[in-house]
Amino acid sequence: MHTLLIEDDDRVARLITLELRHAGWDVQWCAKGRDGLSEAVGGSYDVVILDLMLPDIDGLKVCQSLRQVSDTPILILTARDAVIDRVRGLDAGADDYLVKPFATAELLARMRALTRRPANVFHQDDMIKVGPLELYPMRHEVRLMNSTIDLTRREFDLLQYFMQNVGITLTRDMILDRVWGWGYSGASNIVDVYVGYLRQKVGLPTEELNLVTIRGVGYVLKFEASPA
């Protein structure tokens, strides 16, 4: 497995490179954003690990530029720990966000989750497809096996967030921040209630899709393609 590390801190870069190589990853390191973007576009990588605070160009711009031309999973690894920073990173096209300092075991687990994304999970500006489930953001439409599913705005946003993060566990706080907004102060079980609505309306679990509860943490949308 090949990863591109875009990180300007030599000490952090050496540590990550050592740990990833020990775990069997091939690592290419770039210390500057423009060099990293050029390498990411011209190379072939399974995951891109991206710092935000780079010396020559903001990491968010690197993320946005790369996402325009590539579906390679991007994991942002940064000291910026504010909710708004996480939201901006994910909105810029990142697939995951990990705050420094971090545990190497968690970094490796997140990278494994990103590389497990099935080939028939497909994102583009006007459609997100996970197996038989299709979501059209511009039309506010969801279809499963050619049948339209009627969702409220909040249910639609929640499903979109799950479909953008297949195989990745989303905590309740992450879901609240992304779907309800960081200032939400309503019922504490609102996420669980809406997950229940989604399961009922979408008909989960299906043969291939399941919205799984991770007790004490949150939820993960899992997809397993049916055998051919």
Summary of the structure (lengths in Angstrom):
residues: 228
radius of gyration: 17.9
end to end distance: 25.6
largest distance: 52.8
contacts: 674
relative contact order: 0.10
helix: 39%
strand: 25%
